[in-house]
């Protein structure tokens, strides 16, 4: 298998966060090592130099298990928007919709 490009890996990582957000609309999402690795990887790929702002990554992590659904969704969405900006990617609403449809029972 050929090596994966950094851009593709960033895309996969963002997809993992989109999936967790879609699930979190209905229920808290358990903080897993996989999500921790995903956030750490994206934080290491920010375009703000060697000292990226940590708040969106920390905020996303904390919001995953927030007990109130509306607050959880709003916090995760705001953090994810900031993460996209930090890694220099544009959030695609069609892709967001795909994850939301897949998360519905």
VOFI-13499 format. One line per field, with one value per residue: residue in one letter; x, y negated, z of N, C-alpha, C in turn. Coordinates in steps of 0.1 Angstrom, whole numbers. Last residue first. Layout:
% residues N
rest	(A_...)
n_c1	(X_...)
n_c2	(Y_...)
n_c3	(Z_...)
ca_c1	(X_...)
ca_c2	(Y_...)
ca_c3	(Z_...)
c_c1	(X_...)
c_c2	(Y_...)
c_c3	(Z_...)
***
This chain:
% residues 105
rest	(X_X_X_X_X_X_X_X_X_X_X_X_X_X_X_X_X_X_X_X_X_X_X_X_X_X_X_X_X_X_X_X_X_X_X_X_X_X_X_X_X_X_X_X_X_X_X_X_X_X_X_X_X_X_X_X_X_X_X_X_X_X_X_X_X_X_X_X_X_X_X_X_X_X_X_X_X_X_X_X_X_X_X_X_X_X_X_X_X_X_X_X_X_X_X_X_X_X_X_X_X_X_X_X_X)
n_c1	(-308_-281_-257_-259_-267_-243_-226_-238_-236_-209_-207_-220_-205_-171_-147_-115_-83_-63_-63_-79_-104_-110_-112_-134_-154_-151_-161_-187_-196_-194_-212_-236_-239_-239_-262_-281_-278_-260_-235_-206_-187_-175_-163_-136_-127_-132_-115_-90_-92_-94_-72_-46_-29_4_35_46_20_-6_-17_-15_-8_-12_-39_-43_-32_-49_-74_-67_-61_-87_-101_-88_-94_-125_-151_-184_-208_-242_-266_-273_-250_-230_-229_-218_-193_-181_-179_-161_-139_-134_-129_-104_-89_-91_-78_-52_-47_-46_-24_-3_-10_1_21_6_8)
n_c2	(-69_-89_-89_-94_-121_-132_-126_-142_-168_-172_-171_-195_-214_-213_-236_-237_-240_-247_-240_-261_-257_-232_-242_-259_-240_-225_-244_-247_-220_-216_-235_-226_-200_-207_-223_-204_-182_-182_-170_-164_-149_-166_-189_-183_-182_-208_-222_-213_-223_-251_-258_-259_-273_-262_-269_-269_-280_-276_-255_-222_-196_-190_-188_-164_-147_-152_-143_-115_-107_-110_-92_-69_-69_-86_-97_-90_-115_-119_-120_-133_-146_-128_-119_-142_-142_-119_-126_-148_-134_-118_-138_-147_-124_-124_-148_-142_-122_-137_-154_-136_-105_-73_-51_-22_12)
n_c3	(136_123_113_86_86_95_75_54_64_61_34_28_40_48_59_47_65_83_109_119_107_120_146_145_140_164_183_174_177_205_214_203_214_242_243_236_256_285_294_275_263_244_255_258_231_223_239_230_204_208_225_217_190_185_180_155_133_125_113_127_133_159_160_147_167_188_178_174_201_211_197_206_233_238_256_244_239_247_220_197_188_188_162_150_163_153_126_127_136_114_95_104_97_69_64_73_54_31_36_37_19_27_7_-9_0)
ca_c1	(-312_-296_-258_-254_-276_-256_-223_-236_-249_-215_-200_-225_-218_-181_-158_-128_-93_-64_-56_-65_-96_-109_-102_-121_-152_-148_-147_-178_-197_-186_-198_-231_-238_-229_-249_-280_-276_-271_-248_-215_-195_-180_-177_-144_-125_-139_-129_-94_-89_-105_-85_-51_-39_-9_26_50_34_-3_-9_-20_-8_2_-32_-47_-27_-35_-72_-72_-51_-76_-104_-88_-80_-117_-138_-173_-198_-228_-261_-283_-263_-232_-234_-231_-202_-184_-187_-175_-145_-136_-141_-116_-90_-96_-92_-60_-47_-56_-38_-7_-6_-10_19_14_0)
ca_c2	(-54_-87_-88_-80_-110_-134_-121_-127_-161_-172_-161_-182_-211_-211_-226_-243_-232_-253_-232_-259_-269_-233_-232_-265_-251_-219_-239_-258_-226_-208_-236_-239_-202_-198_-228_-216_-180_-189_-163_-174_-142_-153_-190_-185_-170_-197_-224_-211_-209_-243_-259_-246_-276_-263_-269_-258_-279_-288_-264_-236_-200_-190_-200_-177_-147_-155_-157_-124_-107_-118_-106_-72_-71_-75_-102_-86_-105_-121_-114_-126_-154_-136_-110_-137_-153_-120_-115_-150_-144_-112_-129_-156_-129_-113_-146_-153_-119_-127_-160_-143_-119_-82_-59_-34_0)
ca_c3	(137_127_128_90_81_103_88_53_62_75_41_22_45_37_63_47_57_69_100_124_104_105_142_148_131_151_184_175_164_195_218_200_200_237_247_228_241_278_296_281_273_240_251_270_240_216_241_244_206_201_230_221_200_181_192_164_138_133_105_126_119_154_167_141_153_189_182_163_190_217_195_192_229_236_252_253_233_250_232_204_187_200_172_145_165_168_130_122_145_127_93_104_111_77_60_79_68_32_34_49_20_26_19_-9_0)
c_c1	(-322_-299_-272_-256_-272_-266_-236_-234_-248_-228_-206_-219_-224_-194_-168_-138_-107_-73_-56_-57_-81_-101_-100_-109_-138_-146_-143_-164_-187_-185_-189_-216_-232_-228_-238_-266_-274_-269_-260_-229_-205_-189_-183_-159_-135_-139_-137_-109_-94_-104_-95_-66_-45_-18_12_42_36_12_-5_-11_-14_3_-18_-40_-30_-28_-57_-70_-54_-64_-93_-91_-79_-102_-129_-160_-187_-219_-246_-279_-274_-244_-238_-237_-216_-194_-191_-184_-159_-143_-144_-129_-102_-99_-98_-75_-55_-58_-49_-21_-10_-4_8_12_9)
c_c2	(-51_-73_-86_-78_-96_-123_-122_-121_-146_-165_-160_-170_-198_-206_-225_-232_-240_-245_-236_-250_-267_-245_-232_-255_-257_-230_-233_-254_-238_-214_-228_-241_-216_-200_-220_-222_-193_-189_-169_-168_-152_-147_-176_-184_-171_-185_-213_-212_-205_-228_-251_-247_-262_-267_-272_-258_-268_-287_-277_-245_-214_-195_-201_-189_-160_-156_-161_-138_-116_-119_-115_-87_-74_-79_-89_-91_-103_-111_-118_-121_-147_-145_-118_-128_-149_-131_-116_-138_-147_-121_-122_-148_-138_-117_-135_-152_-130_-123_-149_-149_-126_-96_-69_-43_-12)
c_c3	(126_127_132_105_86_99_97_66_61_74_56_30_40_42_52_50_57_60_85_115_108_101_127_144_133_140_171_175_164_182_208_203_196_222_241_231_233_263_288_282_280_250_247_267_252_226_234_246_221_203_221_223_204_193_188_177_148_139_112_118_117_139_162_147_146_176_183_166_179_207_201_190_214_233_251_247_242_243_235_218_196_200_185_156_161_170_145_127_140_137_107_103_113_92_68_76_76_47_36_48_33_27_16_3_0)
***
